[in-house]
Amino acid sequence: MCGIVGAVSTRDIVPILVEGLKRLEYRGYDSCGVAVHQEGELRRTRSTSRVAELDAQVAHEHIASGTGIAHTRWATHGAPAVHNAHPHFSSGRIALVHNGIIENHDELRGELLARGFQFESQTDTEVVAHLVNHLYDGDLFDAVQRAALRLKGSFALAVFCRDEPHRVVGAREGSPLIVGVGKGENFLASDAMALAGVTDQIVYLEEGDVVDLQMGKHWIVSRQADGGYQRAQREVRTVHAHSGAAELGPYRHYMQKEIFEQE
C-alpha cells in the first residue's frame, strides 16, 4: 500500500510531509516524492532511494511551502524510476498523488493524447493528473469531483493547483484516505500514523467522498447514485496514533526486515 500525506497551512509544511512519509515506511515503497506550491509555481523532488535521501534533497533544493503533497510508491504501472515516481504534474498547473489502480487508464490516456496532453511516465496516475487539468475551469474542487466520476478502479487522490495556492483536494474510492483537522490548517493522509504529533482530530472519508481542504475549513461531498454530489457530514474523531516511526534499520520495508531477521 502506497502512502499519501498532504497539507495546507500558514507554516512550512514540508517537514511534516517528509516526517509523515517516514512514519509510513513500514508499508514498503520503491520511490518517493514531495511537491509544493512555492513562489507561484509547482516544485517537486523525487527519489528512488529512501525517504531520508528525499529529506536531504528537499533541504538541498530549499523546498518550503504551506501547501503540498507527498507520496511513497510501490510500482504498478511503470518501472520504479524517478520519472514514474509521484507526485505527477500536468502542464505545470496540477500536482497529484494517487494510491490504487485506475482500470480505464488506457482509454483515458488515448482521449487525453488526442487533446494534446503529453505523457512523461508510464503510470496510470499521470492520466489522472492530466484529466483533472483538462476538466479544470478555475475550481479545483469541482474538477476533482468531475474527474472522479470518469475513473474506474480504486483510488485515493491528493491534488493541488498552481492557481489556487491555499487549497488541497482529496478523493476516495476503494483506498483509505483521512483528513487531519488542525487549528487554521488541515491535512490529508492515507493513515492516521502519518499525522501523529501533528493532530489527533481525524475524519475518516467514506467511499465516493471528495474533500476540499483550506486553512480554516474542510468541506466534504459524497457521490450519489445519480452521479451527482451532495454535502456530507463526517464525524471528527480523536485518534491517538503512535508518534514514533517504527525502526526499519537498513531495510527498505518490513517484509524484507522480517525475512532477514529470521535467517
C-alpha angles and dihedrals in degrees: 000000000000122000131239130191125171136167146179118197146131090250129069104278099182093098088052092051093050094044089050090055090050090055089052095050090102087076091064127234143187099210139017140189149173130215128187143176104247129168092345096308141084115258128182144169125200136186143184089209130079123301087253088065090047088053090055091049091051091053093045093050093044094234110177134150147139092236126054152117134224137192147189114206141203106200115247105148110030131009122288094270132134094252089056095046121106142278097068124197132210118205091330088287108084126049118189143172125192141192119197137031127296104211097191096047093120092056092047092045090056091049093049093046088055088054091055102260115147122216124217098180142040093235131120086221095068087056089061093048091054091044092054089047091050091051095042114115103162098299117082094187090058093044093053092048091052092045092050090058089058096051125095119196131031128318149160111195135192115187139172134179134222090225095053104047099177100050137084122183125202133190133189133202117151097337124083120257130168138188121226111207116211137169106280090342137072137201142201126207142159090229133025089230089072089064098043109137091017101071137341094198105102134178116196109214117221131219112296095016123143118191131200112208121196129159097265103029149018123216125195130197126181129212115251130212091257091058095256129111132243132192110266131201115215125185119250106224131193107237121181102204117183108264098207119091110232113248116255097170110190094341127104095220141354098264089058091046093051092048093053094043091054094055 
